[in-house]
Amino acid sequence: MKRLFIFLGIIAVLGLTAAKLLSNKEKTEQKVYIPDPDPKVGVKVAVAELRDLSQESGFLGSFNPNRKAEIRPQASGEIVKLNVEVGQHVAAGQLIAKIDDEQLHYQVEALQVTLEGYQNDLKRYEALVKGDATPAVNVERTQLSIRSTQAQIKQLNKQIKNTSIVAPFGGIITAKMVEKGSVVSQGTPIAEITDISSLKLVVNIPEKSVNEFKTGKGIPVRTDVYPHANFNGRVTMVAAQGDEAHNYPVEITVQNSATNPLKAGMYGSIASDSKVKGEALAVPRQAIMGSAKQPQLYVVENGKAVLRDVSVGATTNEHYEITKGLKAGDRVVTSGQINLQNGTSVIAQ
């Protein structure tokens, strides 16, 4: 009987141990990560819809100055004259500032005295050589001394000229970094000059429309500041390389007007030659991938991203016209395409 109780006890302990191990196994299995066989990628979407692109078929940009430069002296010393203020118009070559050159003038004066002495010596040596009273080498040495002194005077005169700081071109003083009495070193910026006699309107043109722009082409420019004024612009630069969004900077030069003066930083706009009349099916530009020859986009269908070939028409700063491959109401992916493949499950955000 005692052995029976011992046997039953062993059976009970083994049962409890097995139950505990089974419970631990179930808890461990619950903690183990099981990857989702069909993970979903978060994307941003937009709805393809009809838009009146004729009202948008233009490109917006901002005006940059024709030229802008920091004025830096080629000499060092104390500024004894400062003839400009911020906002002042200056002409090319106009004196901006003057650095103290008194010491340089003293050095020139001393060298001129030395030069005069050498020239007098030369006259005496030349007379003595004629009478064989001195060797000819004294004449040669004196001539070399004269040439050396003249070179030193030229160098000092150049330094004196550099103490007069002049405007490199005509424009407006847009910054002043020093005041009269400041001590500056060579190359220290003392002022900034900006030329807005003409301005450069820089616009980013989509790949589809960049071939409309050729260097030298005349283009009318409009501004919100002067809504009823037209400015005659001319294309002066078309970028050879675009950015990641396939935009190409185009530079359009506009002569400034005394009647309607423009300022750097103002907005300007130009019209596109490929205008769309009436409504057209359009999507945001961020939805389009690939090149102009083979544009593609992702359409969200039944929770999956479906890669679709499309045909594009006119473009604006914000939208592409879709002429084939899409219908109104389709949801297109505008952000997150880098994580997608054809058929990837997605979550629209």
Residue frames relative to the residue before (quaternion, step in Angstrom):
aa qw qx qy qz dx dy dz
M 1.0000 0.0000 0.0000 0.0000 0.00 0.00 0.00
K 0.6374 0.5323 -0.3257 0.4519 3.55 1.00 -0.82
R 0.6504 0.5130 -0.3164 0.4623 3.54 1.02 -0.85
L 0.6120 0.5566 -0.3494 0.4399 3.59 1.09 -0.68
F 0.6571 0.5065 -0.3108 0.4638 3.57 0.97 -0.88
I 0.6396 0.5204 -0.3255 0.4628 3.55 1.02 -0.81
F 0.6530 0.5213 -0.3066 0.4560 3.57 0.94 -0.87
L 0.6621 0.4977 -0.3017 0.4721 3.57 0.96 -0.91
G 0.6298 0.5380 -0.3324 0.4509 3.57 1.08 -0.74
I 0.6421 0.5170 -0.3202 0.4668 3.55 0.99 -0.85
I 0.6348 0.5286 -0.3217 0.4627 3.57 0.99 -0.88
A 0.6587 0.5156 -0.3143 0.4488 3.60 0.93 -0.85
V 0.6566 0.5108 -0.3122 0.4588 3.57 0.97 -0.95
L 0.6516 0.5063 -0.3153 0.4688 3.59 0.96 -0.88
G 0.6462 0.5214 -0.3269 0.4514 3.61 0.97 -0.73
L 0.6586 0.4967 -0.3095 0.4730 3.55 0.96 -0.88
T 0.6439 0.5241 -0.3243 0.4534 3.58 1.02 -0.83
A 0.6546 0.5104 -0.3071 0.4655 3.59 0.95 -0.89
A 0.6484 0.5166 -0.3173 0.4604 3.58 0.99 -0.83
K 0.6536 0.5138 -0.3113 0.4604 3.56 1.03 -0.86
L 0.6549 0.5099 -0.3095 0.4640 3.57 0.98 -0.87
L 0.6436 0.5212 -0.3174 0.4620 3.58 1.00 -0.80
S 0.6478 0.5150 -0.3123 0.4666 3.58 1.03 -0.84
N 0.6552 0.5093 -0.3099 0.4641 3.59 0.99 -0.87
K 0.6313 0.5407 -0.3296 0.4477 3.57 1.05 -0.79
E 0.6562 0.5089 -0.3133 0.4608 3.56 0.98 -0.87
K 0.6537 0.5050 -0.3184 0.4651 3.60 0.99 -0.82
T 0.6464 0.5227 -0.3145 0.4583 3.58 1.03 -0.84
E 0.6531 0.5143 -0.3139 0.4587 3.57 0.97 -0.84
Q 0.6282 0.5369 -0.3348 0.4527 3.57 1.11 -0.65
K 0.6875 0.4811 -0.2757 0.4690 3.59 1.15 -0.67
V 0.5728 0.5982 -0.3840 0.4081 3.60 1.15 -0.45
Y 0.4055 -0.7162 0.5158 0.2378 3.61 -0.89 1.02
I 0.1127 -0.7643 0.6337 0.0385 3.53 -0.86 1.04
P 0.3672 -0.7628 0.4806 0.2287 3.63 -0.35 1.15
D 0.4932 -0.6395 0.5089 0.2980 3.51 -1.17 0.78
P 0.3987 -0.7400 0.4806 0.2500 3.60 -0.61 1.03
D 0.7752 0.2150 -0.1312 0.5794 3.59 1.22 -0.36
P 0.0574 -0.8392 0.5402 0.0257 3.63 0.45 1.19
K 0.3202 -0.7470 0.5572 0.1706 3.53 -1.16 0.70
V 0.2721 -0.7679 0.5667 0.1228 3.56 -0.97 0.95
G 0.3880 -0.7217 0.5245 0.2313 3.56 -0.89 0.92
V 0.0357 0.7947 -0.6023 0.0662 3.59 -0.84 1.00
K 0.3754 -0.6698 0.5808 0.2706 3.53 -1.34 0.31
V 0.1260 -0.8104 0.5713 0.0322 3.55 -0.95 0.87
A 0.1275 -0.7406 0.6519 0.1011 3.52 -1.37 0.33
V 0.4453 -0.6927 0.5067 0.2554 3.54 -1.21 0.54
A 0.4143 -0.6723 0.5545 0.2627 3.57 -0.93 0.91
E 0.0960 0.8131 -0.5616 0.1196 3.58 -0.70 1.05
L 0.5689 -0.5785 0.4613 0.3590 3.52 -1.31 0.34
R 0.0006 0.7922 -0.6087 0.0439 3.55 -0.90 1.00
D 0.4316 -0.6612 0.5423 0.2872 3.56 -1.20 0.57
L 0.1445 -0.8450 0.5118 0.0563 3.56 0.20 1.30
S 0.5282 0.6354 -0.4210 0.3742 3.60 1.16 -0.35
Q 0.6639 0.4827 -0.3040 0.4836 3.58 1.19 -0.48
E 0.7329 0.4187 -0.2224 0.4879 3.56 1.25 -0.31
S 0.5403 0.6782 -0.3860 0.3149 3.55 1.26 -0.30
G 0.5154 0.5694 -0.4714 0.4335 3.53 0.51 1.28
F 0.3374 -0.7369 0.5532 0.1928 3.53 -1.27 0.22
L 0.2649 -0.7805 0.5564 0.1050 3.52 -0.90 1.06
G 0.0662 0.7878 -0.6098 0.0563 3.56 -1.06 0.79
S 0.3943 -0.6940 0.5394 0.2684 3.57 -1.28 -0.17
F 0.4966 -0.6716 0.4759 0.2755 3.54 -1.17 0.66
N 0.1539 -0.7477 0.6410 0.0807 3.54 -1.05 0.91
P 0.5560 -0.6047 0.4326 0.3717 3.61 -1.09 0.55
N 0.6069 -0.5557 0.4216 0.3809 3.55 -1.23 0.49
R 0.7802 -0.0757 0.0806 0.6157 3.56 0.99 -0.92
K 0.0309 0.7704 -0.6367 0.0107 3.53 -1.19 0.61
A 0.0856 0.8102 -0.5707 0.1022 3.58 -0.84 0.96
E 0.4028 -0.6552 0.5781 0.2724 3.51 -1.29 0.51
I 0.3236 -0.7328 0.5677 0.1899 3.56 -0.96 0.89
R 0.0090 -0.8097 0.5835 -0.0626 3.55 -0.62 1.21
P 0.4111 -0.7200 0.4950 0.2600 3.64 -0.82 0.90
Q 0.3646 -0.7068 0.5636 0.2232 3.55 -1.27 0.52
A 0.6963 0.3559 -0.2631 0.5651 3.56 1.31 0.28
S 0.3285 -0.7286 0.5645 0.2063 3.55 -1.28 0.31
G 0.4182 0.6931 -0.5171 0.2779 3.54 -1.21 0.54
E 0.6759 -0.4807 0.3752 0.4138 3.54 -1.34 -0.22
I 0.3890 -0.6984 0.5512 0.2390 3.56 -1.00 0.87
V 0.1385 -0.8154 0.5603 0.0449 3.57 -0.57 1.19
K 0.7663 0.1546 -0.1263 0.6107 3.59 1.28 -0.26
L 0.0376 0.7618 -0.6462 0.0275 3.57 -1.06 0.80
N 0.1174 -0.8855 0.4496 0.0001 3.52 -0.02 1.37
V 0.6901 0.4666 -0.2814 0.4762 3.64 1.18 0.22
E 0.1604 -0.7323 0.6518 0.1146 3.48 -1.40 0.41
V 0.6266 -0.5307 0.4046 0.4024 3.56 -1.22 0.46
G 0.7683 0.3150 -0.2604 0.4926 3.57 -0.87 0.99
Q 0.5613 0.6217 -0.3813 0.3912 3.58 1.26 -0.21
H 0.3822 -0.6883 0.5692 0.2369 3.57 -1.10 0.79
V 0.0280 -0.7850 0.6188 0.0024 3.56 -0.97 0.87
A 0.3937 -0.7025 0.5440 0.2355 3.55 -1.21 0.60
A 0.6360 -0.5115 0.4042 0.4128 3.55 -1.26 0.38
G 0.8038 0.2485 -0.2052 0.5000 3.59 -0.84 0.99
Q 0.4893 0.6642 -0.4409 0.3536 3.61 1.23 -0.10
L 0.5233 -0.6485 0.4559 0.3126 3.58 -1.03 0.83
I 0.2192 -0.7777 0.5809 0.0981 3.55 -0.81 1.10
A 0.7887 -0.1140 0.1272 0.5906 3.57 0.86 -0.99
K 0.2210 -0.7539 0.6052 0.1290 3.54 -1.32 0.42
I 0.2325 -0.7614 0.5940 0.1154 3.55 -0.90 1.03
D 0.6040 -0.5853 0.4033 0.3605 3.59 -1.04 0.83
D 0.0218 -0.8172 0.5751 -0.0315 3.59 -0.72 1.13
E 0.2938 0.7978 -0.4901 0.1924 3.59 1.26 0.28
Q 0.6674 0.5082 -0.3117 0.4463 3.59 0.88 -0.91
L 0.6336 0.5327 -0.3334 0.4512 3.59 1.03 -0.73
H 0.6319 0.5227 -0.3334 0.4652 3.57 1.04 -0.75
Y 0.6206 0.5315 -0.3460 0.4611 3.61 1.03 -0.73
Q 0.6575 0.5069 -0.3169 0.4586 3.59 0.96 -0.83
V 0.6313 0.5200 -0.3325 0.4695 3.59 1.02 -0.74
E 0.6452 0.5279 -0.3191 0.4507 3.56 0.96 -0.88
A 0.6565 0.5041 -0.3122 0.4662 3.60 0.97 -0.85
L 0.6666 0.4935 -0.3064 0.4672 3.60 0.96 -0.79
Q 0.6197 0.5354 -0.3503 0.4546 3.59 1.06 -0.65
V 0.6190 0.5214 -0.3379 0.4804 3.58 1.09 -0.70
T 0.6459 0.5126 -0.3106 0.4729 3.57 0.97 -0.88
L 0.6476 0.5253 -0.3126 0.4549 3.56 0.98 -0.86
E 0.6382 0.5270 -0.3230 0.4591 3.54 0.98 -0.84
G 0.6420 0.5215 -0.3199 0.4621 3.58 1.03 -0.78
Y 0.6509 0.5070 -0.3165 0.4680 3.60 0.95 -0.84
Q 0.6525 0.5148 -0.3233 0.4524 3.58 0.98 -0.81
N 0.6400 0.5018 -0.3268 0.4815 3.60 1.04 -0.71
D 0.6289 0.5298 -0.3311 0.4627 3.57 1.03 -0.80
L 0.6330 0.5485 -0.3321 0.4337 3.55 0.98 -0.86
K 0.6455 0.5183 -0.3257 0.4568 3.58 0.94 -0.87
R 0.6687 0.4974 -0.3065 0.4599 3.59 0.93 -0.88
Y 0.6704 0.4976 -0.3107 0.4544 3.60 0.93 -0.90
E 0.6293 0.5334 -0.3436 0.4488 3.58 1.00 -0.74
A 0.6583 0.4962 -0.3119 0.4724 3.61 1.01 -0.80
L 0.6678 0.5047 -0.2982 0.4586 3.59 1.01 -0.82
V 0.6203 0.5443 -0.3428 0.4488 3.58 1.06 -0.75
K 0.6291 0.5425 -0.3408 0.4403 3.57 0.99 -0.79
G 0.7394 0.3720 -0.2253 0.5140 3.58 1.08 -0.65
D 0.4557 -0.7077 0.4201 0.3392 3.57 1.32 0.27
A 0.4008 0.7297 -0.4614 0.3066 3.58 1.14 0.70
T 0.7830 0.1281 -0.0848 0.6028 3.62 1.25 -0.22
P 0.5504 -0.6148 0.4302 0.3661 3.61 -1.06 0.55
A 0.5878 -0.6079 0.4182 0.3316 3.58 -1.17 0.65
V 0.5420 0.6381 -0.4039 0.3687 3.57 1.19 -0.43
N 0.5920 0.5718 -0.3714 0.4296 3.59 1.13 -0.54
V 0.6158 0.5329 -0.3400 0.4703 3.58 1.09 -0.65
E 0.6669 0.5100 -0.3016 0.4518 3.57 0.92 -0.94
R 0.6569 0.5115 -0.3104 0.4588 3.58 0.94 -0.87
T 0.6581 0.5021 -0.3099 0.4677 3.56 0.97 -0.83
Q 0.6291 0.5291 -0.3353 0.4603 3.59 1.00 -0.74
L 0.6518 0.5045 -0.3117 0.4727 3.60 0.99 -0.82
S 0.6327 0.5285 -0.3280 0.4614 3.59 1.03 -0.79
I 0.6303 0.5295 -0.3266 0.4643 3.57 1.05 -0.80
R 0.6679 0.4987 -0.3014 0.4630 3.59 0.87 -0.94
S 0.6519 0.5155 -0.3160 0.4577 3.61 0.95 -0.84
T 0.6667 0.4950 -0.3013 0.4688 3.59 0.95 -0.87
Q 0.6339 0.5254 -0.3296 0.4620 3.59 0.99 -0.76
A 0.6385 0.5196 -0.3216 0.4679 3.59 1.04 -0.79
Q 0.6410 0.5157 -0.3249 0.4665 3.61 0.99 -0.78
I 0.6397 0.5192 -0.3275 0.4626 3.58 1.02 -0.78
K 0.6382 0.5233 -0.3229 0.4632 3.59 0.99 -0.81
Q 0.6468 0.5236 -0.3148 0.4564 3.56 0.98 -0.85
L 0.6673 0.4899 -0.2981 0.4753 3.58 0.96 -0.86
N 0.6340 0.5228 -0.3355 0.4606 3.60 1.00 -0.76
K 0.6133 0.5302 -0.3418 0.4754 3.59 1.12 -0.68
Q 0.6513 0.5065 -0.3141 0.4697 3.58 0.98 -0.82
I 0.6277 0.5252 -0.3310 0.4697 3.58 1.05 -0.77
K 0.6374 0.5278 -0.3242 0.4582 3.59 0.99 -0.83
N 0.6682 0.5168 -0.2989 0.4439 3.58 1.02 -0.82
T 0.5811 0.5766 -0.3885 0.4229 3.62 1.20 -0.27
S 0.6346 0.4539 -0.3332 0.5293 3.59 1.29 -0.16
I 0.1470 -0.8094 0.5671 0.0406 3.58 -0.41 1.26
V 0.0590 -0.8266 0.5593 -0.0236 3.58 -0.54 1.18
A 0.6026 -0.5610 0.4302 0.3703 3.56 -1.28 0.40
P 0.4146 -0.7267 0.4843 0.2558 3.63 -0.79 0.95
F 0.7767 -0.0261 0.0173 0.6291 3.58 1.25 -0.49
G 0.6145 -0.5583 0.4026 0.3855 3.54 -1.25 0.30
G 0.2927 0.7570 -0.5468 0.2055 3.56 -1.04 0.76
I 0.5650 -0.5665 0.4783 0.3620 3.52 -1.32 -0.45
I 0.4164 -0.6729 0.5481 0.2709 3.57 -1.01 0.82
T 0.1072 -0.8309 0.5459 0.0129 3.57 -0.48 1.23
A 0.7890 0.0630 -0.0778 0.6062 3.60 1.26 -0.04
K 0.0825 -0.7651 0.6369 0.0475 3.54 -1.19 0.67
M 0.2119 -0.8388 0.4961 0.0733 3.57 -0.51 1.22
V 0.7729 0.2746 -0.1512 0.5517 3.64 1.18 -0.35
E 0.2817 -0.7183 0.6033 0.2017 3.53 -1.38 0.10
K 0.6675 -0.4682 0.3802 0.4367 3.55 -1.29 0.24
G 0.7404 0.3532 -0.2850 0.4958 3.58 -0.87 0.97
S 0.5224 0.6223 -0.4230 0.4011 3.59 1.24 -0.23
V 0.2977 -0.7165 0.6010 0.1917 3.54 -1.17 0.67
V 0.0595 -0.8201 0.5687 -0.0206 3.55 -0.60 1.16
S 0.3282 -0.7096 0.5821 0.2236 3.53 -1.26 0.42
Q 0.6811 -0.4826 0.3503 0.4249 3.54 -1.26 0.31
G 0.8025 0.2659 -0.2186 0.4873 3.58 -0.87 1.02
T 0.5044 0.6420 -0.4385 0.3756 3.61 1.24 -0.06
P 0.4040 -0.7114 0.5031 0.2786 3.66 -0.73 0.92
I 0.1392 -0.8082 0.5686 0.0636 3.56 -0.87 0.96
A 0.7982 -0.0197 0.0218 0.6017 3.60 1.18 -0.45
E 0.2717 -0.7290 0.6008 0.1837 3.54 -1.34 0.26
I 0.1275 -0.7925 0.5946 0.0459 3.55 -0.92 0.94
T 0.1103 -0.7976 0.5927 0.0189 3.56 -0.98 0.92
D 0.2191 -0.7758 0.5841 0.0943 3.53 -0.87 1.04
I 0.0275 0.8020 -0.5946 0.0498 3.58 -0.59 1.17
S 0.2369 0.7629 -0.5578 0.2251 3.59 1.07 0.68
S 0.7373 0.0217 -0.0675 0.6719 3.51 1.32 -0.46
L 0.2143 -0.7800 0.5767 0.1141 3.55 -1.17 0.56
K 0.3319 -0.7329 0.5635 0.1876 3.54 -1.25 0.49
L 0.2151 -0.7628 0.6006 0.1051 3.54 -0.59 1.20
V 0.1101 -0.8016 0.5870 0.0275 3.59 -0.60 1.16
V 0.0124 0.7931 -0.6059 0.0600 3.56 -0.66 1.17
N 0.3575 -0.7074 0.5677 0.2225 3.56 -1.17 0.65
I 0.1483 -0.8161 0.5580 0.0254 3.55 -0.53 1.24
P 0.4492 -0.6863 0.4956 0.2856 3.64 -0.84 0.92
E 0.6849 -0.5120 0.3450 0.3870 3.53 -1.24 0.60
K 0.6461 0.5560 -0.3242 0.4103 3.58 0.96 -0.87
S 0.7860 0.3517 -0.1589 0.4830 3.60 1.05 -0.76
V 0.4744 0.7199 -0.4367 0.2570 3.59 1.20 -0.26
N 0.6303 0.5511 -0.3477 0.4220 3.62 1.08 -0.57
E 0.5185 0.6196 -0.4271 0.4061 3.61 1.24 -0.06
F 0.7227 0.4449 -0.2205 0.4808 3.58 1.20 -0.56
K 0.0005 0.7838 -0.6184 0.0564 3.54 -0.76 1.15
T 0.5696 -0.5986 0.4347 0.3582 3.58 -1.05 0.73
G 0.7725 0.3024 -0.2609 0.4938 3.54 -0.84 1.06
K 0.5309 0.6404 -0.4092 0.3749 3.60 1.21 -0.26
G 0.3732 -0.7233 0.5390 0.2166 3.57 -0.96 0.89
I 0.0047 -0.7987 0.5995 -0.0514 3.58 -0.91 0.97
P 0.3809 -0.7072 0.5393 0.2530 3.63 -0.86 0.89
V 0.1777 -0.7823 0.5938 0.0614 3.55 -1.02 0.91
R 0.1377 -0.7814 0.6055 0.0618 3.55 -1.02 0.88
T 0.1314 -0.7720 0.6151 0.0918 3.55 -1.25 0.48
D 0.5254 -0.6177 0.4821 0.3315 3.55 -1.22 0.53
V 0.5881 0.5873 -0.3702 0.4149 3.59 1.16 -0.56
Y 0.7726 0.1207 -0.0609 0.6204 3.57 1.08 -0.82
P 0.1361 -0.8614 0.4824 0.0827 3.61 0.44 1.19
H 0.7306 0.4156 -0.2453 0.4831 3.62 1.10 -0.52
A 0.6130 0.5448 -0.3496 0.4529 3.60 1.27 0.08
N 0.2129 -0.7496 0.6145 0.1234 3.55 -1.12 0.77
F 0.1599 -0.7710 0.6120 0.0735 3.55 -0.97 0.94
N 0.3615 -0.7331 0.5383 0.2052 3.55 -0.96 0.90
G 0.0688 -0.8122 0.5793 -0.0073 3.53 -0.52 1.22
R 0.1529 -0.7642 0.6188 0.0989 3.54 -1.29 0.37
V 0.4549 -0.6885 0.4953 0.2714 3.56 -0.87 0.99
T 0.0761 -0.8216 0.5649 0.0070 3.58 -0.68 1.12
M 0.8064 0.0549 -0.0445 0.5871 3.61 1.21 -0.21
V 0.0496 -0.7444 0.6654 0.0259 3.54 -1.09 0.90
A 0.4469 -0.7241 0.4523 0.2671 3.58 -0.56 1.15
A 0.4186 -0.7097 0.5147 0.2368 3.55 -1.07 0.81
Q 0.7776 0.2140 -0.1239 0.5781 3.60 1.24 -0.32
G 0.3170 -0.7580 0.5458 0.1643 3.55 -0.99 0.90
D 0.5591 -0.5840 0.4572 0.3706 3.55 -1.33 0.03
E 0.7592 -0.3835 0.2575 0.4584 3.58 -1.29 -0.12
A 0.6893 0.4522 -0.2778 0.4932 3.59 1.17 -0.51
H 0.4916 -0.6865 0.4061 0.3494 3.60 1.31 0.30
N 0.4162 0.6504 -0.5074 0.3825 3.56 0.97 0.96
Y 0.1832 -0.7872 0.5842 0.0741 3.56 -1.02 0.89
P 0.3684 -0.7307 0.5233 0.2377 3.63 -0.62 1.05
V 0.0680 -0.7708 0.6334 0.0074 3.55 -0.95 0.98
E 0.2257 -0.7898 0.5635 0.0880 3.56 -0.88 1.02
I 0.0626 -0.7945 0.6038 -0.0176 3.57 -0.77 1.11
T 0.2465 -0.7986 0.5376 0.1117 3.57 -0.56 1.20
V 0.0733 -0.7876 0.6116 -0.0156 3.54 -0.92 1.05
Q 0.3802 -0.7017 0.5531 0.2392 3.58 -0.90 0.92
N 0.4441 -0.6999 0.4890 0.2716 3.57 -0.86 0.95
S 0.3067 -0.7630 0.5526 0.1353 3.52 -1.19 0.63
A 0.4455 -0.6795 0.5132 0.2765 3.54 -1.02 0.81
T 0.6369 0.5321 -0.3205 0.4566 3.57 1.16 -0.65
N 0.7881 0.0840 -0.0197 0.6095 3.57 0.95 -0.94
P 0.0916 -0.8539 0.5097 0.0516 3.59 0.42 1.19
L 0.2581 -0.7548 0.5891 0.1293 3.53 -0.99 0.96
K 0.2061 -0.7606 0.6023 0.1276 3.54 -1.25 0.47
A 0.5781 -0.5727 0.4465 0.3722 3.55 -1.16 0.59
G 0.7381 0.3792 -0.3011 0.4699 3.56 -0.96 0.89
M 0.5439 0.6049 -0.4074 0.4150 3.60 1.24 -0.26
Y 0.4694 -0.6567 0.5117 0.2942 3.55 -1.25 0.46
G 0.0164 -0.7661 0.6423 0.0179 3.52 -1.21 0.66
S 0.1654 -0.7911 0.5821 0.0889 3.56 -1.19 0.42
I 0.1597 -0.7513 0.6320 0.1034 3.52 -1.29 0.53
A 0.4612 -0.6703 0.5052 0.2878 3.57 -1.19 0.53
S 0.4121 -0.6817 0.5454 0.2607 3.54 -1.21 0.56
D 0.4970 -0.6574 0.4785 0.3030 3.57 -1.08 0.71
S 0.7116 0.4323 -0.2557 0.4913 3.61 1.13 -0.55
K 0.0514 0.8322 -0.5472 0.0733 3.57 0.54 1.17
V 0.2843 -0.7347 0.5931 0.1661 3.55 -1.19 0.65
K 0.2648 -0.7659 0.5666 0.1490 3.57 -0.80 1.00
G 0.8135 0.1873 -0.1573 0.5276 3.57 -0.88 0.92
E 0.7147 -0.4450 0.3320 0.4253 3.50 -1.32 -0.35
A 0.0320 -0.7758 0.6302 0.0048 3.53 -1.21 0.63
L 0.5259 -0.6141 0.4821 0.3375 3.55 -1.16 0.62
A 0.0393 0.8249 -0.5563 0.0926 3.58 -0.68 1.09
V 0.1396 -0.7486 0.6417 0.0916 3.52 -1.32 0.52
P 0.6157 -0.5292 0.4095 0.4161 3.61 -1.19 0.35
R 0.6001 -0.5996 0.3968 0.3507 3.55 -1.09 0.75
Q 0.6117 0.5801 -0.3568 0.4025 3.63 1.11 -0.63
A 0.6023 0.5847 -0.3623 0.4051 3.60 1.19 -0.38
I 0.6579 0.5394 -0.3135 0.4218 3.60 1.09 -0.65
M 0.0765 -0.7698 0.6331 0.0273 3.54 -1.03 0.92
G 0.6872 0.4809 -0.3477 0.4192 3.53 -1.33 0.07
S 0.6266 -0.5316 0.4170 0.3885 3.55 -1.22 -0.52
A 0.6919 -0.4546 0.3453 0.4420 3.54 -1.32 0.04
K 0.6587 0.5136 -0.3154 0.4504 3.59 1.10 -0.61
Q 0.8033 0.0987 -0.0398 0.5860 3.60 1.07 -0.64
P 0.0090 0.8254 -0.5636 0.0321 3.61 0.41 1.17
Q 0.0464 -0.7851 0.6176 -0.0011 3.55 -1.13 0.77
L 0.0149 -0.7729 0.6326 0.0467 3.52 -1.34 0.25
Y 0.4375 -0.6634 0.5343 0.2882 3.54 -1.32 0.29
V 0.1500 -0.7596 0.6291 0.0693 3.55 -0.99 0.97
V 0.3448 -0.7339 0.5470 0.2078 3.60 -0.89 0.91
E 0.0875 0.7835 -0.6039 0.1169 3.57 -0.61 1.22
N 0.8490 -0.0658 0.0052 0.5243 3.58 -0.73 1.12
G 0.7274 -0.4598 0.2363 0.4514 3.56 0.95 0.92
K 0.6808 0.4417 -0.2910 0.5067 3.59 1.23 0.18
A 0.4226 -0.6789 0.5412 0.2601 3.55 -1.22 0.63
V 0.1018 -0.8034 0.5866 0.0073 3.54 -0.60 1.19
L 0.3327 -0.7498 0.5402 0.1878 3.57 -0.67 1.13
R 0.0087 -0.8234 0.5649 -0.0532 3.55 -0.74 1.07
D 0.3842 -0.6862 0.5705 0.2368 3.55 -1.09 0.82
V 0.0368 -0.7934 0.6075 -0.0028 3.56 -0.99 0.85
S 0.3130 -0.6915 0.6066 0.2364 3.53 -1.37 0.15
V 0.2000 -0.7957 0.5642 0.0921 3.57 -0.89 0.96
G 0.2823 -0.7476 0.5805 0.1563 3.52 -1.23 0.62
A 0.8334 -0.0454 0.0738 0.5458 3.54 -0.67 -1.12
T 0.2164 -0.7663 0.5937 0.1164 3.55 -1.25 0.50
T 0.1306 -0.7391 0.6513 0.1120 3.50 -1.32 0.45
N 0.7267 -0.3972 0.2972 0.4751 3.55 -1.25 -0.16
E 0.7951 0.3270 -0.1367 0.4922 3.58 1.09 -0.70
H 0.8246 0.2318 -0.0699 0.5112 3.61 1.04 -0.66
Y 0.2600 -0.6980 0.6403 0.1877 3.49 -1.41 0.38
E 0.3683 -0.6793 0.5819 0.2535 3.54 -1.07 0.75
I 0.2051 -0.7667 0.5993 0.1046 3.60 -0.92 0.96
T 0.1582 -0.8218 0.5448 0.0539 3.57 -0.54 1.18
K 0.8065 0.0614 -0.0179 0.5877 3.60 1.19 -0.35
G 0.7692 0.3962 -0.2787 0.4168 3.56 -1.12 0.73
L 0.7659 0.2541 -0.1487 0.5715 3.59 1.23 0.00
K 0.1589 -0.7698 0.6077 0.1131 3.55 -1.22 0.47
A 0.6507 -0.5190 0.3797 0.4038 3.56 -1.22 0.48
G 0.7547 0.3599 -0.2861 0.4681 3.55 -0.97 0.90
D 0.5202 0.6212 -0.4287 0.3997 3.61 1.19 -0.29
R 0.3185 -0.7331 0.5697 0.1911 3.55 -1.05 0.81
V 0.1074 -0.8075 0.5799 0.0116 3.56 -0.69 1.15
V 0.4792 -0.6656 0.5003 0.2777 3.54 -1.15 0.74
T 0.1399 -0.8103 0.5668 0.0505 3.58 -0.84 1.02
S 0.7913 0.1032 -0.0666 0.5990 3.60 1.24 -0.24
G 0.7326 0.4007 -0.3055 0.4577 3.57 -0.97 0.89
Q 0.3665 0.7651 -0.4701 0.2437 3.60 1.28 0.12
I 0.5863 0.6126 -0.3794 0.3703 3.59 1.08 -0.64
N 0.7070 0.4458 -0.2556 0.4860 3.60 1.18 -0.54
L 0.6297 0.5805 -0.3135 0.4101 3.59 1.25 -0.02
Q 0.0700 -0.7075 0.6972 0.0921 3.43 -1.47 0.43
N 0.6650 -0.4891 0.3615 0.4335 3.56 -1.21 0.32
G 0.8071 0.2429 -0.2035 0.4981 3.57 -0.65 1.15
T 0.4288 0.7023 -0.4647 0.3270 3.62 1.24 0.02
S 0.4235 -0.6801 0.5344 0.2693 3.58 -1.00 0.84
V 0.0819 -0.8220 0.5636 -0.0060 3.56 -0.86 0.93
I 0.2406 -0.7000 0.6481 0.1790 3.51 -1.40 0.36
A 0.3112 -0.7610 0.5425 0.1724 3.57 -0.59 1.14
Q 0.1759 -0.7978 0.5725 0.0689 3.56 -0.83 1.04
